[in-house]
């Protein structure tokens, strides 16, 4: 499935808000950098065990891609996001 959203966002604020919500039931590895790819994993226990691996790849100063692979209940789901700056955040 591919979706395109045209909306302004503050990725840092969104990331912090999401992490604050799930910190009580998830354990995160420290962020690692290999080349220009940043990765971390989240091991969560809420209604079962879920393990997610996140890969963030900057594309210059104006864009990035994010790939999250999650395994839960024997199923694996991969989500990909490509974002690019289109103007100042207001």
Phi, psi and omega in degrees: 000137178236131177232144175239124179245131176250092179211153176279143177209161175245096185304322181296314180295318179296318180297314180296318180296317179296314180297324179296324181291323187258000183297336182287338181232010177232145173246131183251143171279158174297152178290131178246149178237125175234116187065236176249020181252127178259132181227153169202162177238155176234129178245110188243144178231091174215108184067030184124181182257134178230131177239126180237140174244128181247134176235122178246125182237110176293148175235076186076200181269355187248357184203164175202161172237149182228131178233126179238121177249122185240135176241124179207136177057032179081003179247148179242130179234134177243130177242140178231139179230134173239125183234147175217147180288131177241356179166184180289146176282131181235000000 
